[in-house]
Amino acid sequence: MQKFGIGQPAARFEDQRLLSGHGDYIEDLNLDNQAYAVFVRSPHAHATFKQIDTTAARALPGVLAIYTVADLKADNIGNVPCMAPAMNRDGTPCAMPPRPALAEGAVRHVGDAVAVVIAETRAQAQDAAEQVGIDYEILPAVVETGRAMDASAPQLWEQATNNRSFDWEAGDAAATEAAFAKAERIVELDLVNNRVIPTSMETRGALAALEPETGRLVLHVSCQGVHIMRGLLASQIFHCDPQDIHVLCKDVGGGFGMKIFLFPEYVAALYAARKLGRPVKWISERSEAFLCDSHGRDHVSHLQLALDENAKILGLKVNTVANMGAYLSNFAPFVATDAGVSMLVGCYTIPAAYVNVQGVFTNTAPVDAYRGAGRPEAIYAIERLLDAAAYDIGITPDEIRRRNFIPANAMPYETCLGATYDTGEFQKNLDDALELSNWNGFAARRKAAKANGKLRGIGLASYIERCAGGSPEQARLEVAADGHVTLYIGTLSNGQGHETAFRQILCERLGVAFEEVSIVQGDSDLIETGGGTMGSRSVPVGGSAIGAASEKIIEKARLKAAEILESAVGDVEFSAGEFRIVGTDRVQSFKSVAEAAAPADGGASFDEKESFAPDDSTFPNGTHICELEVDAATGTIELVDYTVVDDFGKVINPLLLEGQVHGGIGQGLGQALLECCQYESESGQLLSASFMDYTMPRADDLPAIRFVRNEVPCTTNPLGIKGAGEAGAIGAPPAIVNAVVNALSDFNIRHVDMPITPNKLWSLMQS
């Protein structure tokens, strides 16, 4: 019997199933009489079309149907929505052009779906898709974020003048101007937060069907929340009651934010299944994933920092152009604005700040949330800006942070951009990381490296992020007669280890073993409601709901235990899975009480549900220190040492937590040094459209990571835990880039944009 409570380093319960090939992914699921969908996609980044000739394709063997936007409109199928518009600073709404599931009259990025072919086999559908004739009139394209609003740039949408979707602001412009007016020094920095492609191990996929008994639409999909998907399909696409759609999801091979969203392919598959009266399956090929998955980041920013004579920060100005791609994805404007902007002040006492974000359309894949969703962009900006300021002034990176940290005794602390940090010991995180990394001994290591033809650099980043707030989560617990507990919850594991973490909470609360717990997720019929998995919310919010539901179970079971023990309820205590009369050895186990409470009809002994809605977010924080070497002859970078000191509050499982941090650092390293999503400027073709051209981080790109925790309990949830899923990807990019710039100190190089490839470094050093 395996039994671990909160705080124990339990091995992942689900790994035996997953590693032995018993995972249940979309590709594993097949239904009787299913057909297959293949999409006809635009080879052009920007073009108009009038006719779609399907005659030859329809005549091929096995072809069942070919649908275009005309079919969708005739049947009143709604457009894929943007649910999080950003208001312009003049109070007007942003430009929100329509996004039908299949293109109408024009295509706006390579891979834009124009038609869908349904056939008996995937191969037959692929053959037919190649025979669909479309006469394109090619138009000029714009793909660069910084060029989108140029007067000479091609226009994507009539309703978006100069390709601008929104012009949004935050902060206090007047107070910030006043702060800059009295500054001793103003530091400026231009930087690019490069576009990345999520590249989850499992590509997107869907299997659409009709429920035989009721005719309801059924969607099996690889996603991050079935209730979000059902809600959008019902309210925006099929205009029906949510109960008329059943969404299911089993195992998910990675999501990173991208699988939150409703994509056109899911709409088309459901439409086809309804029209044909048979199941329709679509699995994205890797080339489609590169072209059509939502991408991440892609910001161009101009930063300004006002400092006094002691390098204390007086004010901050940020002007960002955020690439939305060709269409507004479900939550894209929110990611570029409210999701991350409040974190631009980082861990620092910045009295005044003003931020302007302009969202622009380009002939590229839509951009939306990617691991961290706005917070990595914000922390990268402030941490690079602080290093640039230290460089300009001539003080060390740790010293400028030390002079500006929010002190621990100032908590809770309300920032000038509206966030209220409940806890945080930023100076301690930094001091611990400096000691663990032997920061003070770096000069000797740099000298030794130089003798070997290597340029050694060290860089740090102190991050804070905002997560695990917002919408409530509900947990339902059903206890069978044998004491077995079934948890129904609306979060959805994408590889984070929820099955283990949730069992640990139940083990702690109810005293049950891992094997005595079943977890039901990813079924919109069986689970009443759910906020899904995003923003590091599943364990802080979902886990708190589990804790609250457990207390309700305990109180109901205490009544039965008191009856069995012939005692007053107030004299019965519960601990470690046992009900005991206080001060005696008279005891009943949780399992025996469940057995005694079982109804005669064989139903559940206890069945309780409870929700938890956080009053505010959690604010995990920490310091990353990266040490690396650059080969002076080739520009090749090798990370040689990496230290992280993190504050995630109370910890459910240290092993799971460390895995999350390591994975996040790997993705952050990928963005900083390797991953280059590159479109060709004139044609708009994606040049990095396969793993031959898009470099992913591998195990040997990372050194062993020194990982230490400072536990400062969170005050915004009863478990005292702070979200941890995105933190590694937030702290790593600025730490790595700061280390690279430090390595190039002999060349007087102040900044290098990501990704910092060997070729880019070699060219810089040669020039």
N, C-alpha and C positions, 0 to 999 in steps of 0.2 A: 504494500500500500504506500503510495506516494503522498506526502502531506507536507506542504510548505505554506506558511503564512506570508503576510506582507513583510517585505524587507529581505526575504531569503533569495539566494541566487539559484533558483530552480531552473533546470534545463527546460527548453521549450517542449511542452506536451505534444504539440502538433507535428513536431519534426519527424517522429517515427512514421506517421502516415504520409507526410509529404516526401520524405527522402526515400521511401520504399515504393514510390510510384503510385500511391493511392490517392493523390490529390484529384480533385474533381473540377476541372477547368472547362471553359466554354467549348474548346475544341473536343473535349471528351464527351460532350453531350450530343446525342442524336435522337431525333424523333421519327416515328414511322412516317413514310411517304414525304420526307422533307425534300425541298428543292434548294437551290443554291443561288445566291445573289453575287453578281460581279458588276462593278460600277464602270461606266464609261467616263473617263476623266480627261480634263483639258490638258493638252500638251503645251498650252500657252499661258503666260502669266496674265495677259490682258487681251481680250478679244471679244467681238460681238459675233452673234450667229443668228440666223433666221430659221433655217430648216434643219431638221434632224431626220435623216433617211434611215429607216429601220427595215426596209424591205428585204434586203439580202440577209440581214441578221435573223429576222423572224423565220426565214425559210430553212434555217439550219436545223439539224436533228436535235431534239431535246429541248428546244427553246419554248418556254411556256408563256412568257410575256416580256415586253419591254416598256418601261414607264418613263415618262418625262414630267417636267413641271406642269404641263398642260393637264395631265391626268390628276396630279395632286390638287390643282386649283379647282378642277371640275368637281372633285369630291370634298371640297372645303377643308383640305388639310392645311393647318396653320404653319407659320414660319418658325424656324428655330429661334428662340427668343434670347434677348439680352435682358437679364433680370436685375441688373445692378447698374442703372445709368448714373452718370456723374453730371451734376448740375454745373452749368457754366458760372463763372464768377459774376456775371451780370444778372444772374437769376433765371436765365432761359434754359430750356432742356438741351441736352446734347443731341447731336445728329445720330439717329439710330436707323440706318437703312435696313430694309428687309433682307432676311436670309432664308429663302426657301430651301428645302432639303435638296432640291435639284435646281441647277442654275437656270435663270430666266432671262434669255436674250443676251446675256454677257457672262463671261467667266473672268474672275479677278485674281486668281492665283493658279499656278501649276498644280494640277491635281483636283481642281474644282470639279465636283461631280455634275455631269450633264444628264445622264440617263442611268437606269439600272436594268440589267438583264437578269431574268430569272429563268433557270434551266434545270433539267433533271440532275445534272452533275456539274461540279465546279468547272471541269475542263470544257464542257459544252458552253457554259456561260462565258468563259474566257474567250473561246473561239468566236462566239457571237458578238461579244463586246468589241472585238477588233474589226468587225464588219459594219458597225454602225457608222454611217457617214455624216459628218458635220462640216459645213462650209464656214470656216472661221474667217473673220476680217480682223487681222492682227492690229492691235493698238500699242502705242508706247507704254512702257511700264515704269514704275518707280518702286524700288525696294529698300532704299536707304532711309533710315529713321530721320536723320538730319536733313534730308533733301525733300521730304514729303510735302512741306509747306512752301517750298520755293514757288515763285510765280511761274516758272517754266515747267514745273512738274506736271505730268499727266494727271487728270482728275479721275478718281474712281467712282465718285457718287455725286450726283447733281445736288443733293441736299447737304453735302459736306464741303463747304467752300474752303479752298486751299487744302483739301483732304483732312480737315480738322474735325474730329468728332466732338471734342470738348476742350474747354479752357477753364480749368478748375483751380481753386486756391485754398490755402489753409494758413492759419497764423495771423499775426498782427503786423500789417505792412508799415503802419506809422511808427509803432514802437521799434520795429527792426531798423527802419531808416534812422531813427534817433540814435540807436545803438551804434550804427555804422558811422554816424557823424562824429562821434566822440572817440572812435577807435584810434589807437596808436599804430596799428598795422592791420591791413586787410589782405588775407590770403585767398587766392583764387585757384580753382582747379577745374579742368574739363575732363570728363571721363565717360567711357562707354561701358554700360553693363550689357555684355554680349548676349545675343539670342542663343538659347539652348533647346535641344529636342529631348523630350522625356525618355524615349527608348526603354520603356518597361520590358522586362523579359518576356512577358506574355503580351502580345499585341491585342488591340481592341477586338471585340467580337460580339455577335448577337445571334440569337436564335429566336425568331418570332413565330407565334402560332395563335390559333384560336382554341379556346377551351371548348371541347366537344359538347359538354352538358349545357353551357350557358351562352356560348358565342363570344365570351369575353376575350379581349386581347391579352395575350401572354407574352412577356418578353424575358427571356433568359439573357443576361448581359454581364460582361465583366465591368464592374463599376465600383464606386466608393460609397454608394448609398441608394438603396432601392426606393425609398420614399421620395427622395428628391427627384429621381427619374420618373416615377409614377406621377408625381404632382405636375411636372412640366408637360408630360405627354397628355395628361387629362385636360389641363387648363389651357394649354397653348397650342396643342397639335390636333387632338381628336375631339376637343370640345365636349367632354363627357364627364360623368362622375368618376372620381378616382377609383371607386370600387369596381368600375367597369374595366379596369386594367390591373393585371397581376404581374408584378416584376419580381424576378428571382435572380439571385447571384450566389454562387458557391465559392470555391477558392478563386483568388485573384493573384495573378503573378506580377504584382507591382502596379502602382498607379501614379504616385508622386504628384497628385493633384489633377493630372490630366483625365483620369477616369471618373472625376466628379460629374462631368458635363454631358449634356444631351447633344449628341452629334447627328448630322444628317443621315448617316447610314442606318441608325436605329429607327428613325422615322420611316425611311424607305422600306426597310425590311418588314416592319409592322403593317405598313400600307399594302405591300405585296401579299403578305400572309392573309390579310382580310379579303383582298380582291380574289385570290386564288382558292381560298378555303383550305390551305395546306401549309405546313411549316416551311419557313424560309430561313436559311442559315447564311451568315456572312462572317468570315474571319479575315481581318486585315492582313495583307502581306506586309513584309517589312518595308518594302518600297513605298507602299501606301502610308504606312505609319510616319515615315520621314516627311512625306508631302502633306499629310492631312490631319495628323494629330495636332492638338493645340500645342504651340511652342511656349517657351517661358522667357522672362526678362525682356531684353531689347529696349533699353533706355539710353538716351543721351542727355547728360546733365552738365550744367554749369553751376559750380558751387562757390560760395563766398563766405568767409569766416572773419568776423570782426574780433580783434584781440586788444586788450589793454597792454600797458608797458610790462606787466608781469605774466603775459601769455594767458591771462584769464579770458575766457570767451565772453564776449558781450552780445553777439548776435550772429545769426545764421540766415543766409539766403540760398534757396535752391530753385533752379529753373530746370525742369525736366521735360523732354519730349519723349513720350511713351508710344511705342509702336503697337497698334491694335491688330495689325494684319489687314486682310481684305474685308473681314466682317467682324462685328462685335460678338465675341463668344459669350457664354452665359453670364460670366461674372467679371469680364475683362476690365471694364472701367473701375470697378471697385478695387481690383488688385493694384492698379496703378495709382490709386488715390487713397481712400480711407484705410485700406488694408495695411499699408506700410508706412505712409507719410508720418504718422504720429511717432514713429520710431527713429526719425531722422536726427533727433537730438541725442540718441544713444544713452549712455550712462552719465551724461554730463549736465552740469548746472548752466544751462543756456537760457538766459533771461528772456530773449526775444527771438522769434524765427518767423520767416515768411516763405511759403512754398507755392510755386506755380507749376502745375502739370498740364501739359497739352497732349491730348491723345490724338494720334494721327492714323489714317488709313494708308496702307501700302499694298502692293501686289504680292503679298506673302501669306503664308498660313496664319490663321487667327492665333492671337497670343492670349493666354489666360494663366491661371494659377499653376505654379510649379514649385516644388518643395520650398516652403517658406512664404511664397505669395506676397511679394512686396516688402517683407522685412529683410530678406537678404540684400535687396537693392538699397534699402535705406541704410543698413549698417555698413555695407560696402562704401557708400558715399561718405558717411561721417568718419569712418576709420581711415580711409585713404586721405581725406581732407586733413585730419589731425596729423597724420604722418607728414604730409606736405608742409603743414604749418611748422612742425618741429624742424624739418629740413631747412625751411626758409629762415627761421629764427636762430637756429644753431643750438637747440637743446635736444635731449634724447626723447624718443617716442614714449618711454615710460614716464618721463618727467612731465610732459605736457598733459598726459592723462591724469597723473597724480594731482596736478594743480586744478583740475576741472571736474573730477569725480563728484557725483552726488554722495554725500557722506551717509553712512548707515544710520546714523541717529536722526537723519532728516526724514526717514520713512514713517508713514506713507508720504510720497512726494508727487505733487502734481506738476507736470511739465508744461512748458509754454505751448505745446501742441496738443494738450488736452488729455494725455494719458496720466493715470495715477498709479505709480509703482507702489505696490504694497510692501515689498521687502527687497533687500539687495545689499550685499556687502562687496561692492565692486573693488575697493582697494585691497581687501583681503584676497580676492580671486587673483588680482594682478601680482601681489607680493608672493603668493604661493607659487604661481606659475613662473615668476622670475627665479625663485630659488630652485624649483624642480628642474628647470631648463639650464641651470648654471649660466644665466644671462651675463653675469659679471665676468665669467671666464671666456667669453666669446672672442675677445681680441686675440688671445693666444691661438684659438682654433682657426681664426681667419688667417693669421700669419702662417700657420702650418699648411693650410690649404693652398695658399698662394705659391708656396714653394713647389707644390705639385701641379701648378698650372690651373688651379681652380679658384673661382671667385666665390667666397663664402658670404652668405647673407643671413641675417636674422630679422624676423618681423613679428609683431604682435598685433592682436586685435581684441579689444574688449567689447563684447556684444551684449545686447539685451533684446529680447523679442517679446511680442505680445501674442498670446495664443490661449486656447482652451477657454474662451468666453462665449458669449452669444447665446444661441438657441438651447433649449432644454433637451435632456435625454431621458428616456424612460426605460426602466428595467422591470421585467416581470419574472417572478420566481415561482415555480411550481414544484412542490415537494410530493413525491410519490409515497406510497405506503411503506416501501423499503428504505425510505430516507434519501432516495436519489433526487437530486436537485436539477431541474432544467431551467436554464436562464434564457429568456427571450429578450434580445436587445437590438436596437436599431443602428448601432455602429457596425462597421464592416471591415474585417481584417484584410489588409493588402500585403501581409507579410510581417507585420509589426510584432506578432506574438500575443494577440488579444486572448486567445484561448488559454494561454498560460497565466497572464496577468489577472484576468477575470476569475480564474479558478483560485488564485492566491487570495484575492479579496474574500471570496466565499469560504475558503479554508479558514481564514482569519476570523470571519464573522460567525460562521455556522459550525466550524469544527469538522467539516466534511473533507474527505480525501479527494484528490484530483479525479480519481476514477469514478467517484460518485457524483460527478457533475457532467451534464451535457449542455452544450451551448448552441442555441438556434439563432442564426443571423441571416440576413439576405433574403427575406421572404415577406413581401408586403401584405400577404394574407394572414400569416401567423403572428406578425409583430405589428402592434397597433400603430406605432409612430416611431420615427427615428430621424435624427439629424445627420446621420452618415459619419464617415471618417474623413476629417480634414482639419487643418489648423491645430494639430496635436491635441484634439479634444476628447478622444475616445476614452482614455483611462481617467483623466481628471474629471470629466463631466459624466461619462458613462459609468465609471467606477464609483463615483459618488452616488449615483442613482442606485447602483447595486447595493452599496452600503445601506442606503435608506430603505430599500425593499427588504434587505436582510433583517433590519430592526423590526419591521412589521411582522415578518415571519416569526421572529423570536417571541414577540409579544403574544401572538396567537398561540404559539406552541407552549408558552409559559402557562397559559390558562389551562391547557390540557395536562401539562406536567403537574400543576398544582392539584388538579383533580385526581390524578393517579397517585400522587404522594400524600393525598389527603391533608393538604396544607393550604394556608392562606397564600394567595398569589404574591403578596408583598414579601413573603418569606422565602420565595424561590428565586435563586440567582442562576444565571447562565454563564458558563465559561468553558472554553475548550471543548465544545460539543456536548456538554452535560448540564442538565438542570439539577440543582442541589438545594435542599433545604439548608438555609444559612446556618453554619456552625455544627452541622451533623454530617454523617456519612451516608445519609439517605439520598440516592441519586437515580436519575433516569437519563439515558442517553438520548440525544436528538433523534436517533434512528428509532428507538423504542417508542418515543412520544409520537413520531410520525405514524408508526404502525398502529398505535392505539387510536389515533385520530382519523384513520382511514374510513371513509364512508362505505356503507354496505354495497353501493353500486359500483365500487372499484375506481371511483374518481380520485382526484388529488386530495391528499391530506390537508395541504395548505396551498393557497394560490393568492399571491399578493403582488401588487405593482406599485411603483413609486417613481416620481420624476425628480430630477435635480436641474435647476436653472441657475448658473453662476451669476452673482451680482456684478462681477467684473472679470476681466481676463486674468490669466497668470502671466508672470514675467520672468521666465528663465533667463539666466545671464551667466557670463563667464569670461575667461580669457584664453585665447589660443596663442601659442608661440610656435612658429615654424622656423626651422633652420635648414638651409639648403646650400647646394653648391652648383655653380654655373661653370661649365667647361669653357674656358676662354677661347679655345680654338673652334668650337662647334656651336656654342650656345645651348648645349644640352643641359637640362636641369635635373638634379637629383635631390629629393628631399632626404635629409640625413637624420633629422630629429624632429619630433613633434610632441608638444605638451599641451594638455587641455586641463583647465580647472573649471568645473561647471557647478552651478547651483540650480538643481532641479527640485528643491524642496525635499520632502520625504520621498523615498524611493520604494516602489513596489517590488522590483526585481532588478538587482544590479547588473546581472548578465544581459537581460533584455536592453537595459538602458545603455550599457556600453556598446552593444551591437548597433543601436540606433545612432549613437554618436559617431562610431566608426564609419557606418554607411553614409551619414551626412557629410563627413569630412571627405570621403571618397568622391561624392558628387560635387562638393565644393572645389576639390582639386581638379575634377574634370572641367568645370567651368573656367577655373583660373588658368589652367595650363594646356588643356587638350581639346576641348569640344568647340568646334568652329562651325556654326551654322551659317553657311555662306551662299548668298544668291548672286548670280551674275547680273551686273548692273544694267546692261542694256536689254537683255532678253527676259530677265526675271526667272531664269532657270535656277533650280536648286542645285548647287555644285556639290554639296555634301549630302547626297541622297542615299548613301549606303554606308555600311561599316568599313568599306574600302576607303571612304573619304572623310568619315566622321569618327574621330578617335575617342574611344571610351577608356576611362581609367581601368587599370588592371591591378592585381594584387601587388606586383613588384613596383608600382608607382608610389606606393605608400610605405613609409618606415613603420616600425613598431610605434604605437601611440601610447604615450604616458598619460594616463587618465586618472584624475583625482576629483572627488566631489566635496563641495562645501554645502551641507544641508541647512538651508534657512527655510523653515516651513512656510508655505504659502498660506495666506489668510483668506483667500477667496473661495476655497472649497474645503469640505470637512476632512478630506484625506490629507490635506497639507501638501499636495504634490503640484508640480509645475509641468506643463507640457514639454516633451523632450524630442518629438519626432523630427523637428526641422532645424534644431539648434546647430548641429554639426555643419549643415550646408550654409548657415548664416555666418558663423565665425571663421570658416576656413578660407574663403576667397580673399578677404582683406589681409589676413595674416600671411598668406602665401605671396600675394602681390607685394605687400610691404617688405617681405624678405627678399624678393627678387630685386626690388628697387634698392634696397640696402646693399645687395651684392654688387650693384653697378655704381656704387658711390664714387669710384675712381673715374667714372666717365661723366660725372655731373648730370646723370639722368634722373629726373625728378618724378617721372611717372611713365608707366607702360600699361596700355590697355590690355584687358583679357581678350582672348586667350594668349598667354605669353608663350609662343611656340619657339623652338630653337632657331628657326629661320628668322623670326622677328627679332630675337635677341642678337643673333649674329649680325644682322643688318644694322641694328642700332650701334653695336660695338664697332663695326667697321666705319660707320659714319661719324 
